[in-house]
């Protein structure tokens, strides 16, 4: 979060990111819902909320990335070692083949975006 928000605002941001609705988050932060609605329109608060949400998504993405590697290894091991019925083998192969293009596209787009951002910085 940023230095431009108060401790109560930080509490409200945390509450919002952990599933509370606006009224519940206001109660947790010990402010009125009207105050929280006003904060939501404030640039510093909105920026801090966006930043906190982005951090949360980055953490989840790292966790999913680790699970993805384990999952791919597990699927590969199943194909190599398990005595599976043909339909089960087919389902595993389809899962792998369907996931690869999406993953490849995401990685390619991220690489392109990184290059563009570096070019803009120069």
Buried (B, 14 or more C-beta within 10 A) or exposed (E): BEEEBEEBBBBBBBBBBEEBEBEBBBBBBEBEBEBBEEBBEBEBBEBBBEBBEEEEEEEEEEEEEEEEEEBBEEBEEEBEEEEEEEEEBEEBEEEBEEBEEEEEEEEEEEEEEEEEEEEEEE
